[in-house]
Each structure stands twice: as structure tokens, then as C-alpha cells.
Amino acid sequence: MDSTRPQPPAATADDAGDQGAAGEGAEQFWERHYRTRRDWDARVNPLLAETAAPLSPGTALDLGCGAGGDTIWLAQQGWYVTAVDISATALERIRERAHGLGVADRVATERHDLAGSFPDDQFDLVSAQYFHTPFPLLRGQVLRRAARALHPGGLLLIVDHGSTAPWSWNQNPDIHYPTPTEIAAELDLDPTHWSVLRADMPRRLATGPAGETATVVDNVLLVQRTAG
């Protein structure tokens, strides 16, 4: 999911500015969000670019791809990317952008509600950027499945919000953002098959929907599959 998607924990949101209508399901919520989204010039999330730039391009999975900034950037770097989202509108817009930018041959889209289905392939890189939703989701289970979808030597990059941005609709001071250590514990991956390469909480300058800026924290976990 891109960084304009809702922040954790479940049932909170940030600069999407949208908590959903009463009785609205996940698919309807995200369809409405992306049908009304005006800015589709999405940029790559910086921690993904930092992680992927030194790598030799291979196959990548963009979980909850949203507006597609990460998908398009990876394709432009030579990766073959499977972009997954619950929103058919988001996926259609990504295909249009990929075609317009000349990388359509390196972008495949699959619509999944990750609460119930997951791509069948294996990948060299799985990116889960701000993978949060205001709807019930067994997130740890999905991310464990993502780790198992890696080729040996492949990387799972999880980047979560670690602080509340000033433009977030939910300014509850009691929100707990799971640390990278807590996320790794929830994944409960066998250390003989997966190793943690990075677990930290860097700060960065972020820009809000109205152009305002603030320093925010990202919680970063990078896992490598070391064996089949």
C-alpha cells in the first residue's frame, strides 16, 4: 500500500482523509478512494528505492500497490513486477501508466483481497509499504505468506508508519505503532530459513496532502530467505 493509505492500527487512517461509509466493505472503500483520487503521479517510497537500488533486478511483488509509484519505479529499474491490490481501479490506472511510460511488458496486475487470497508465484523481492487497512486483516499471516513466497536469497521489505503525521485524521496519543522487533516476533519465522537484515526506525521529512512538511518515523524490517 502506498503511504497515502490508512495508518495503523486497524481502523485508523491518515491522509486518505476517509474513514469509509457505514457498512462499507474493504473493496468498496478502496474503490471509492481510488476513483476519487486526483493525483496519480505517485512516487516511489524512499526506503524501497534505498533497498532495491543496489540489487540486480529480478521478480518483485508489490503488496497493496495502491497508486503504483513503487510498481512503476521498480519496472523502470528493470524488475518484472506483480502489482496486487483489492481495487480494480488502482490496477487499471497502473496498467495505463505502465503503458504510457513504456514498461507495460514488465508489469502484471492481480486483484486480491489479501484477507483471503494471495499470488501463486515466487519472487526475488516482496515489498509491503505501509501495509495497513481500516478493515480486519490478519496482517502477520499475510506477511508470513509473503516471506514464504520468496526465492532463496529473496528479500521481504516491510515499512510501517512509526509515528502520527500532523495531517493524520487520528491524533490519538495512545496509538501504539509496533516496532520492527515486534513485527519480526509476530512473523515468527524460522531463523534457519529466514534472517533479519535490518530492523530500525529511521526518521525522514514527509510532505502532507496540503504541502505541509513534518519529520516522521518509519518502522523498517528487512528479511531475507536463506533456504528453501
Secondary structure, DSSP 8 states (H G I E B T S, - for coil): --TTS--SSTT---TT-----TT--HHHHHHHHHHS---------HHHHHHHTTS---EEEEET-TT-HHHHHHHHTT-EEEEEES-HHHHHHHHHHHHHTT-GGGEEEEE--TTT----S-EEEEEEES---SS---HHHHHHHHHHTEEEEEEEEEEEE-S--TT-S---TT-----HHHHHHHHT--TTTEEEEEEE--EEEEE-TTS-EEEEEEEEEEEEE---
